[in-house]
């Protein structure tokens, strides 16, 4: 990992906290984005999905998606809905340069 590491973080999530701790143990101080307070824009989320190699539905938390009424959306409609309802975004997401990883399990961000 280089020094341009960003983590889309939810401090109430144990996996997100574990992932942040793992990054910091590597001697890296990431840019911590508390995405519930500062959600990504649709363009940022599209870029992140491209780096992850995933579709929007791949980062949709199923329970929260149903609760927010967005579980059946796809494509750009889902991207917009995820930005409007960020609690439905799977977490944490770590971006390192032009690569991104979902911190599930937390160790996956070190690859």
C-alpha positions in Angstrom: 0.0 0.0 0.0 1.1 3.5 -0.7 0.3 6.7 1.1 -2.8 7.6 -0.9 -5.1 5.2 1.0 -8.7 6.1 1.6 -11.1 4.1 3.8 -14.9 4.6 3.6 -15.5 3.9 7.2 -18.4 3.4 9.6 -17.0 3.6 13.2 -20.0 1.6 14.5 -19.1 -1.4 12.3 -16.7 -4.0 13.8 -15.3 -5.0 10.4 -14.7 -1.4 9.5 -12.9 -0.8 12.8 -10.8 -3.9 12.3 -9.9 -2.9 8.8 -8.9 0.6 9.8 -6.7 -0.9 12.6 -5.1 -3.3 10.2 -4.2 -0.5 7.8 -2.8 1.6 10.7 -0.7 -1.4 11.9 1.0 -1.3 8.5 2.2 2.2 9.4 -0.3 3.9 7.1 -2.4 6.8 8.1 -5.4 6.6 5.7 -7.8 9.4 4.7 -10.8 8.3 6.8 -14.1 9.1 5.1 -17.1 8.6 7.4 -19.3 7.9 4.5 -22.6 8.0 6.5 -21.8 11.7 7.1 -20.1 12.3 3.7 -21.4 9.9 1.2 -19.7 9.4 -2.1 -21.1 11.2 -5.2 -22.5 9.0 -7.9 -19.3 9.6 -10.0 -17.1 8.7 -7.1 -19.1 5.5 -6.5 -18.9 4.6 -10.2 -15.1 5.0 -10.0 -14.9 2.9 -6.9 -17.1 0.1 -8.4 -14.8 0.1 -11.5 -11.7 -0.3 -9.2 -13.5 -3.1 -7.3 -14.6 -4.8 -10.5 -18.1 -5.0 -9.0 -21.7 -4.0 -10.0 -23.7 -1.7 -7.7 -25.8 -4.6 -6.4 -22.5 -6.3 -5.2 -22.0 -3.6 -2.6 -25.7 -3.4 -1.6 -26.3 -4.4 2.0 -29.4 -6.6 1.6 -31.2 -5.8 4.8 -30.6 -2.0 4.6 -31.5 -2.1 0.8 -34.9 -3.6 1.6 -35.5 -1.2 4.5 -34.6 1.8 2.2 -36.8 0.4 -0.6 -33.9 0.2 -3.1 -33.2 -3.5 -3.2 -34.7 -4.0 -6.7 -32.8 -1.1 -8.4 -29.9 -1.7 -10.7 -27.3 0.2 -12.6 -27.2 4.0 -12.3 -30.5 4.1 -10.4 -29.0 1.9 -7.7 -25.8 4.0 -7.7 -27.9 7.2 -7.1 -29.9 5.4 -4.4 -26.8 4.2 -2.6 -25.4 7.7 -2.5 -28.7 9.0 -1.1 -28.9 6.1 1.4 -25.3 5.4 2.3 -26.1 3.0 5.1 -27.0 0.5 2.4 -23.4 0.5 1.1 -21.3 -2.5 2.1 -18.4 -1.5 4.2 -15.6 -0.8 4.6 -14.2 0.0 1.2 -10.5 0.8 1.0 -9.1 2.7 -2.1 -5.4 2.6 -2.7 -4.4 4.6 -5.8 -6.2 2.9 -8.7 -7.2 -0.2 -6.7 -10.0 -0.8 -4.3 -11.0 -3.6 -1.9 -13.9 -4.5 0.2 -12.8 -5.1 3.8 -14.6 -8.4 4.1 -12.6 -10.0 5.6 -10.5 -7.1 6.8 -7.3 -8.8 5.6 -8.4 -8.6 2.0 -7.4 -5.0 1.9 -3.7 -5.9 2.3 -3.6 -7.9 -1.0 
